[in-house]
Amino acid sequence: MRASAAEPEANTRFYAGGALGGSSFDLPASNPPAPDHSAKTAAALKGYFGYRLSPYFSLEAGYARLGSLNRWTAVGGGAMEQKGVAQAFYGAAAGRWAINPAFALNGRVGVASSKISDTNTASPPEPGQGGRATGLMLGAGAEYSITPKIALTADYDHFDRVSKTSKGGMVTVGARFNF
């Protein structure tokens, strides 16, 4: 391994990556209150690409599928299960700090356009879980460079608004490729 493995080669400005992991959601309480048997965690994935402006800063865009979720909602004298799928498109400014030749920390701040698509067939669904929202996206992580062109990544990304009343986050591990 080269001594400069954490530093991408000077001519590698573009990068792309993908990751798998898990997500969690902060869902609104139902009104009236229902038994809380909600699934607030799910499998997640993301794909992204970026352009490196310098060894320390880049611009990045990506897609995150935060996964399927369900929530029990009080209806009349009983409860109804609502189901949905959460996803987001984001654009962010990213920063990078090399700790040593193979290890670096990174951070992202940007804007995400997110939505939860209601997939239940019961009518009417409780307002608030589904819908679109635009909000702040924050991310932090670490990377370990195997070569100057390939790095393993571990990240946490927070989406301030996944719908009008829900928040979400995801922890992922993946790989990034420099071109």
C-alpha positions as CSV (number, residue, x, y, z in Angstrom):
1,M,0.0,0.0,0.0
2,R,1.3,3.5,-0.9
3,A,2.0,5.9,1.9
4,S,-0.6,8.4,0.4
5,A,-3.5,5.9,0.3
6,A,-5.9,8.3,2.1
7,E,-5.1,11.1,-0.3
8,P,-6.9,10.5,-3.6
9,E,-4.6,10.9,-6.7
10,A,-4.4,14.5,-8.0
11,N,-6.3,13.6,-11.2
12,T,-9.2,11.8,-9.4
13,R,-11.8,14.6,-9.0
14,F,-14.9,12.5,-9.5
15,Y,-16.1,9.8,-7.1
16,A,-19.1,7.6,-6.6
17,G,-20.1,5.2,-3.9
18,G,-22.8,3.0,-2.4
19,A,-23.6,1.8,1.1
20,L,-26.0,-0.5,3.0
21,G,-27.2,-0.3,6.6
22,G,-30.1,0.5,8.8
23,S,-32.3,3.5,9.5
24,S,-34.4,4.8,12.3
25,F,-37.4,7.2,12.4
26,D,-38.8,9.7,14.7
27,L,-42.5,9.4,13.9
28,P,-45.3,11.7,15.2
29,A,-47.6,10.3,17.9
30,S,-51.0,9.2,16.7
31,N,-54.0,11.3,17.8
32,P,-55.8,9.8,19.7
33,P,-53.0,7.7,21.1
34,A,-52.8,4.1,19.7
35,P,-50.8,1.1,21.0
36,D,-47.2,1.7,20.0
37,H,-46.2,-1.4,18.0
38,S,-44.6,0.7,15.3
39,A,-41.6,-0.4,13.3
40,K,-39.2,2.5,13.7
41,T,-36.2,0.9,12.1
42,A,-35.6,-0.5,8.6
43,A,-32.9,-1.6,6.2
44,A,-31.4,1.3,4.3
45,L,-29.2,1.9,1.3
46,K,-27.7,4.9,-0.5
47,G,-25.9,5.8,-3.6
48,Y,-24.0,9.0,-4.3
49,F,-21.5,10.8,-6.6
50,G,-19.4,13.8,-6.1
51,Y,-16.8,16.3,-7.5
52,R,-13.8,17.0,-5.4
53,L,-12.9,20.8,-5.4
54,S,-9.8,20.2,-3.3
55,P,-8.4,17.5,-1.1
56,Y,-10.6,18.9,1.7
57,F,-13.9,19.9,0.0
58,S,-16.3,18.4,-2.5
59,L,-19.8,18.8,-3.7
60,E,-22.0,15.6,-3.5
61,A,-25.4,14.4,-4.6
62,G,-27.1,11.2,-3.7
63,Y,-30.2,9.1,-3.2
64,A,-31.1,7.4,0.1
65,R,-33.8,4.7,0.6
66,L,-34.4,4.8,4.3
67,G,-36.7,1.7,4.0
68,S,-40.2,0.6,4.9
69,L,-41.9,1.6,8.1
70,N,-45.2,1.0,9.8
71,R,-47.2,2.7,12.5
72,W,-50.3,1.8,14.4
73,T,-52.9,4.5,14.4
74,A,-56.1,4.8,16.6
75,V,-59.2,4.6,14.5
76,G,-62.6,4.7,16.2
77,G,-62.4,2.1,19.0
78,G,-59.5,0.1,17.4
79,A,-56.2,0.5,15.7
80,M,-55.1,0.5,12.0
81,E,-51.7,-0.2,10.7
82,Q,-50.2,2.4,8.3
83,K,-47.3,1.4,6.1
84,G,-44.9,3.6,4.1
85,V,-41.6,3.8,2.3
86,A,-39.1,6.6,3.0
87,Q,-36.6,8.0,0.5
88,A,-34.6,11.2,0.0
89,F,-32.5,12.9,-2.7
90,Y,-29.9,15.2,-1.4
91,G,-27.2,17.7,-2.4
92,A,-24.4,18.5,0.1
93,A,-21.1,20.2,0.6
94,A,-18.6,17.7,2.0
95,G,-15.5,18.1,4.0
96,R,-12.6,15.7,4.5
97,W,-9.8,15.5,7.0
98,A,-7.0,12.9,6.6
99,I,-5.9,11.6,10.1
100,N,-3.1,9.4,8.7
101,P,-2.1,8.0,5.3
102,A,-5.0,5.5,5.2
103,F,-7.7,6.9,7.5
104,A,-9.9,10.1,7.1
105,L,-12.9,11.6,8.7
106,N,-15.7,13.3,6.6
107,G,-18.7,15.4,7.1
108,R,-21.6,16.6,5.0
109,V,-24.2,19.4,5.3
110,G,-26.8,20.0,2.7
111,V,-30.5,19.9,1.7
112,A,-32.7,16.8,1.2
113,S,-35.9,16.5,-0.6
114,S,-37.6,13.6,1.1
115,K,-40.9,11.7,1.1
116,I,-42.7,8.9,2.8
117,S,-45.1,7.1,0.3
118,D,-48.1,5.6,2.1
119,T,-48.5,2.0,0.9
120,N,-51.4,1.0,3.1
121,T,-54.8,0.4,1.5
122,A,-56.9,1.4,4.6
123,S,-58.8,4.6,4.2
124,P,-58.4,7.2,5.4
125,P,-54.7,7.2,6.4
126,E,-53.8,9.5,9.3
127,P,-52.2,12.7,8.1
128,G,-48.6,13.3,8.9
129,Q,-46.8,10.1,8.2
130,G,-46.8,10.4,4.5
131,G,-46.0,13.3,2.2
132,R,-43.0,15.3,1.0
133,A,-40.7,17.6,2.8
134,T,-37.5,19.5,2.3
135,G,-35.1,19.9,5.1
136,L,-31.5,19.9,6.4
137,M,-29.3,16.9,5.9
138,L,-26.2,16.3,8.1
139,G,-23.7,13.5,7.8
140,A,-20.5,12.3,9.4
141,G,-18.3,9.3,8.9
142,A,-14.9,7.7,8.4
143,E,-13.1,6.1,5.5
144,Y,-10.3,3.7,5.2
145,S,-8.5,3.8,1.8
146,I,-7.5,0.4,0.5
147,T,-5.9,2.0,-2.6
148,P,-5.9,5.7,-3.8
149,K,-9.0,4.7,-5.9
150,I,-11.0,2.6,-3.4
151,A,-12.1,3.4,0.1
152,L,-14.3,1.6,2.7
153,T,-16.7,3.9,4.4
154,A,-18.9,4.1,7.5
155,D,-21.4,6.9,7.8
156,Y,-24.3,8.4,9.8
157,D,-26.7,10.6,7.9
158,H,-29.5,12.6,9.5
159,F,-32.5,13.9,7.6
160,D,-34.3,16.6,9.6
161,R,-37.5,16.2,7.6
162,V,-38.5,12.9,5.9
163,S,-42.1,14.0,5.8
164,K,-43.9,17.1,7.2
165,T,-43.8,15.6,10.8
166,S,-41.1,12.8,10.6
167,K,-37.4,12.7,10.9
168,G,-35.0,9.9,10.0
169,G,-31.4,8.8,10.1
170,M,-29.3,6.0,8.7
171,V,-26.1,4.2,9.6
172,T,-24.3,2.6,6.6
173,V,-21.1,0.9,5.6
174,G,-20.0,0.8,2.0
175,A,-17.4,1.7,-0.6
176,R,-16.3,4.8,-2.5
177,F,-14.5,4.8,-5.9
178,N,-12.4,7.7,-7.2
179,F,-12.2,8.3,-10.9
